[in-house]
Amino acid sequence: MSTDRQTKPLIEELDDARVIEFLRTQPDFFERHPQLLAFIKLKHVAGDDGTVSLIERQVSVLRDQNQNLELKLLELVNIARDNERVSQQLHLFAAELLKVRTLSDIVAVAEDEIRKLFDTEFVSLRLLPALTDDPSLQLDHKTHKELFREMTEQDKPLCGRLRLEQLQFLFRGNAKAIASAAAVSLKAAEPLGVLGLGSSNVDTFNPTMGHVFLQQLADLLSSAITAHHG
């Protein structure tokens, strides 16, 4: 006896979403069925026939990821080495400050050591009139408060492209030669002044750089100035 019953397909039609969801929940599927890798092809422009096996594609992706990780690791190693260098120079700077006897010595040591420490051309130390009789070091307290209000209120250094009036306040005639700069407050119990660092390289100081070493530098200077003034 014949029948018109339609034969049911062995494999139901699957859409991409169902396949993706299945493979997402079965991450070891191709490990359990490695023979399937021979039948899976992905378009790949680097292949001679325009295709590459899934495992070859995976090897390519993992190789790229490994190279990226190696580059990141190298970058971290370089950062660590640079941080170690700065830390050692800060230690030497502190040792030099212990030897000074006058404020002019502090200024000379600071300018020399900070240039080497941050590989920068311009260093400016500006102090309140109560701390020095040297007009080249004195700052106008009112102007300082107005120009660096943000730095004072947020209690953190400024880094990057400072405004021209800020650069002129710190570096006077060298202001226009500076492409990037940093400014950090000098203070103890009371404000003492401000330290400025300037570079002709636009990348030397930027808004995203860390402030730890700058702040440590300012703390060392502030302590030396306070000890001298006291």
C-alpha positions as CSV (number, residue, x, y, z in Angstrom):
1,M,0.0,0.0,0.0
2,S,1.4,3.4,-1.0
3,T,1.4,6.5,1.0
4,D,1.7,10.2,0.2
5,R,3.3,10.9,3.6
6,Q,6.1,13.4,3.2
7,T,9.5,12.3,4.5
8,K,10.7,14.5,7.4
9,P,14.3,15.9,6.8
10,L,16.9,14.5,9.1
11,I,18.4,17.9,9.8
12,E,16.1,20.8,10.5
13,E,16.9,24.1,9.0
14,L,19.0,26.2,11.4
15,D,19.6,29.9,11.2
16,D,22.9,31.6,12.2
17,A,21.7,32.7,15.6
18,R,20.9,29.1,16.7
19,V,24.3,27.9,15.4
20,I,26.1,30.7,17.2
21,E,24.2,30.1,20.4
22,F,25.0,26.4,20.3
23,L,28.7,26.9,19.7
24,R,28.8,29.5,22.4
25,T,27.5,27.0,24.9
26,Q,29.8,24.3,23.6
27,P,33.3,25.9,23.5
28,D,35.0,22.5,23.2
29,F,32.8,21.2,20.4
30,F,35.6,21.1,17.8
31,E,37.9,19.5,20.3
32,R,35.4,16.7,20.6
33,H,34.8,16.5,16.9
34,P,38.2,17.5,15.3
35,Q,37.3,15.8,12.1
36,L,34.8,18.6,11.3
37,L,37.7,21.1,11.0
38,A,38.6,19.5,7.7
39,F,35.2,20.6,6.2
40,I,35.1,24.1,7.6
41,K,36.4,26.9,5.4
42,L,36.6,30.6,6.1
43,K,37.3,33.2,3.4
44,H,40.7,34.7,3.8
45,V,42.3,37.0,1.3
46,A,45.8,35.7,2.2
47,G,45.1,32.2,1.0
48,D,46.0,31.0,-2.5
49,D,42.6,29.7,-3.1
50,G,40.8,32.4,-1.1
51,T,40.0,30.1,1.8
52,V,41.8,28.9,4.9
53,S,40.9,26.2,7.4
54,L,39.3,27.2,10.8
55,I,42.3,25.9,12.7
56,E,44.7,27.9,10.5
57,R,42.6,31.0,11.0
58,Q,42.6,30.3,14.8
59,V,46.4,30.0,14.7
60,S,46.6,33.3,12.8
61,V,44.4,35.1,15.3
62,L,46.3,33.7,18.3
63,R,49.6,34.7,16.7
64,D,48.3,38.3,16.3
65,Q,47.1,38.3,19.9
66,N,50.5,37.0,21.0
67,Q,52.3,39.7,19.2
68,N,50.0,42.3,20.7
69,L,50.7,40.9,24.2
70,E,54.4,40.9,23.5
71,L,54.2,44.6,22.5
72,K,52.2,45.4,25.6
73,L,54.7,43.5,27.8
74,L,57.6,45.4,26.2
75,E,55.8,48.7,26.8
76,L,55.3,47.8,30.5
77,V,58.9,46.7,30.9
78,N,60.1,50.0,29.4
79,I,57.7,52.0,31.7
80,A,59.0,50.0,34.7
81,R,62.6,50.7,33.7
82,D,61.9,54.4,33.3
83,N,60.1,54.5,36.6
84,E,63.1,52.9,38.3
85,R,65.4,55.4,36.7
86,V,63.3,58.4,37.9
87,S,63.0,56.8,41.4
88,Q,66.8,56.5,41.6
89,Q,67.3,60.1,40.5
90,L,64.8,61.4,43.0
91,H,66.8,59.6,45.7
92,L,70.0,61.3,44.4
93,F,68.1,64.6,44.3
94,A,67.1,64.2,47.9
95,A,70.7,63.4,48.8
96,E,71.9,66.6,47.1
97,L,69.3,68.7,48.8
98,L,70.7,67.5,52.2
99,K,74.0,69.1,51.3
100,V,72.8,72.6,50.5
101,R,73.2,75.5,52.9
102,T,71.5,78.4,51.2
103,L,68.3,79.0,49.1
104,S,70.5,79.8,46.1
105,D,72.0,76.4,46.4
106,I,68.6,74.8,46.5
107,V,67.6,76.6,43.3
108,A,70.9,75.6,41.6
109,V,70.6,72.0,42.6
110,A,66.9,71.9,41.7
111,E,67.4,73.4,38.2
112,D,70.3,71.1,37.4
113,E,68.8,67.9,38.7
114,I,65.2,68.4,37.5
115,R,66.5,69.0,33.9
116,K,68.2,65.6,33.9
117,L,65.3,64.0,35.8
118,F,62.6,64.9,33.4
119,D,64.8,65.5,30.3
120,T,63.5,69.0,30.0
121,E,65.1,72.3,29.0
122,F,63.3,74.8,31.3
123,V,62.9,74.8,35.1
124,S,61.3,77.6,37.0
125,L,61.2,78.0,40.8
126,R,58.9,80.9,41.9
127,L,58.6,81.6,45.6
128,L,56.5,84.0,47.8
129,P,58.3,87.2,48.6
130,A,58.5,86.3,52.3
131,L,60.9,83.5,51.3
132,T,63.4,85.3,49.1
133,D,64.7,88.8,48.3
134,D,65.7,87.7,44.8
135,P,63.3,89.4,42.4
136,S,64.0,86.7,39.8
137,L,62.5,84.1,42.1
138,Q,59.7,86.1,43.6
139,L,56.1,85.6,42.5
140,D,53.1,87.8,42.9
141,H,50.8,85.9,45.2
142,K,47.6,87.4,43.9
143,T,48.5,86.7,40.2
144,H,49.6,83.2,41.2
145,K,46.3,82.4,42.8
146,E,44.4,83.7,39.8
147,L,46.4,81.9,37.2
148,F,46.7,78.6,39.0
149,R,43.3,78.5,40.7
150,E,42.5,75.0,39.2
151,M,45.8,73.5,40.4
152,T,45.4,75.0,43.9
153,E,41.7,74.0,44.3
154,Q,42.2,70.4,43.0
155,D,45.6,70.1,44.7
156,K,47.3,68.3,41.8
157,P,49.8,69.3,39.2
158,L,48.9,70.7,35.8
159,C,50.4,68.9,32.8
160,G,50.2,69.5,29.0
161,R,49.5,72.8,27.1
162,L,49.5,75.5,29.7
163,R,47.9,78.9,28.8
164,L,50.3,81.5,27.5
165,E,49.8,83.8,30.6
166,Q,50.7,80.8,32.8
167,L,53.8,80.1,30.8
168,Q,54.8,83.8,30.9
169,F,54.3,83.9,34.6
170,L,56.6,80.8,35.1
171,F,59.2,81.1,32.3
172,R,59.0,84.8,31.3
173,G,61.0,85.3,28.0
174,N,61.1,81.6,27.3
175,A,57.3,81.1,27.3
176,K,56.9,81.0,23.5
177,A,59.6,78.3,23.2
178,I,57.6,75.9,25.4
179,A,55.4,73.3,23.7
180,S,54.4,71.4,26.8
181,A,54.8,72.1,30.5
182,A,54.0,71.0,34.0
183,A,53.3,73.1,37.1
184,V,53.1,71.9,40.7
185,S,52.5,73.7,43.9
186,L,55.2,74.0,46.6
187,K,53.7,74.0,50.0
188,A,54.2,72.9,53.6
189,A,51.8,74.1,56.3
190,E,51.3,77.2,54.1
191,P,51.9,77.8,50.3
192,L,55.5,78.4,49.4
193,G,55.3,78.9,45.6
194,V,55.2,77.0,42.4
195,L,57.6,74.8,40.4
196,G,57.4,74.9,36.6
197,L,58.9,72.5,34.1
198,G,58.9,73.3,30.4
199,S,59.9,71.5,27.2
200,S,60.1,72.3,23.5
201,N,58.8,68.8,22.9
202,V,55.0,68.7,22.8
203,D,54.9,65.1,24.1
204,T,57.1,65.6,27.2
205,F,54.2,66.6,29.4
206,N,50.6,65.7,28.7
207,P,47.3,65.7,30.6
208,T,47.2,61.9,31.0
209,M,50.7,61.4,32.5
210,G,51.0,60.3,36.1
211,H,51.6,62.9,38.8
212,V,53.4,60.7,41.4
213,F,57.0,61.7,40.7
214,L,56.1,65.3,40.1
215,Q,54.4,65.4,43.5
216,Q,57.3,63.7,45.2
217,L,59.7,66.2,43.6
218,A,57.6,69.1,44.9
219,D,57.5,67.5,48.4
220,L,61.3,67.2,48.5
221,L,61.7,70.8,47.3
222,S,59.2,72.1,49.8
223,S,60.9,70.4,52.7
224,A,64.3,71.8,51.7
225,I,62.9,75.3,51.3
226,T,61.0,75.1,54.6
227,A,64.1,73.8,56.4
228,H,66.2,76.7,55.0
229,H,63.6,79.4,55.7
230,G,63.0,78.1,59.2
